[in-house]
Amino acid sequence: MIDAVVHRPNYVPERQRAYQASHSPIYYRPPRSRLYLGAYFTLFGVGMCGTVYGVYQLTMGKPARE
């Protein structure tokens, strides 16, 4: 029962060779990294735009009523 966990082939050396042979930046080497980074930067950009908009709205205020 525990043989499936204990007696497994070691894939670390071949994966390490694949990572080190690549000339792309380290954050683009893992699988699906472009998807994760794209989603992160999109959410970051939307959050920053919302923050800038909120700060603009707070600093400009409402027009004075007469």
C-alpha positions as CSV (number, residue, x, y, z in Angstrom):
1,M,0.0,0.0,0.0
2,I,2.8,2.4,0.8
3,D,4.9,1.3,-2.2
4,A,3.0,3.8,-4.4
5,V,4.3,6.6,-2.3
6,V,7.8,5.3,-1.4
7,H,9.0,3.6,-4.5
8,R,8.6,6.4,-7.1
9,P,11.1,7.4,-9.8
10,N,13.0,10.6,-9.1
11,Y,12.2,13.2,-11.8
12,V,14.0,16.1,-10.2
13,P,17.3,15.8,-12.2
14,E,15.6,15.8,-15.6
15,R,13.2,18.7,-14.6
16,Q,16.2,20.6,-13.2
17,R,18.0,20.2,-16.6
18,A,14.9,21.4,-18.4
19,Y,14.7,24.5,-16.2
20,Q,18.4,25.3,-16.5
21,A,18.5,24.7,-20.3
22,S,15.8,27.3,-21.0
23,H,16.9,30.9,-21.8
24,S,13.6,32.5,-20.8
25,P,13.2,34.4,-17.5
26,I,12.7,32.2,-14.5
27,Y,9.1,33.4,-14.0
28,Y,8.2,32.1,-17.5
29,R,9.7,28.7,-17.2
30,P,7.0,26.7,-15.2
31,P,4.0,25.4,-17.1
32,R,1.0,27.8,-17.3
33,S,3.1,30.7,-15.9
34,R,2.0,33.1,-18.7
35,L,-1.6,32.4,-17.7
36,Y,-0.9,33.0,-14.0
37,L,1.2,36.1,-14.6
38,G,-1.4,37.5,-17.1
39,A,-4.2,37.1,-14.6
40,Y,-2.1,38.6,-11.8
41,F,-1.1,41.7,-13.9
42,T,-4.6,42.2,-15.2
43,L,-6.1,42.1,-11.7
44,F,-3.3,44.3,-10.4
45,G,-3.9,46.8,-13.2
46,V,-7.7,46.9,-12.6
47,G,-7.0,47.4,-8.9
48,M,-4.6,50.2,-9.5
49,C,-7.0,51.9,-11.9
50,G,-9.7,51.7,-9.3
51,T,-7.4,53.1,-6.6
52,V,-6.4,56.0,-8.8
53,Y,-10.0,56.7,-9.7
54,G,-11.0,56.6,-6.0
55,V,-8.3,59.0,-5.0
56,Y,-9.2,61.3,-7.9
57,Q,-12.8,61.3,-6.8
58,L,-11.8,62.0,-3.2
59,T,-9.5,64.9,-4.1
60,M,-11.8,66.6,-6.5
61,G,-14.9,66.4,-4.3
62,K,-18.4,67.3,-5.3
63,P,-19.2,70.7,-6.9
64,A,-20.6,73.3,-4.5
65,R,-24.3,73.8,-4.5
66,E,-25.8,77.3,-4.7
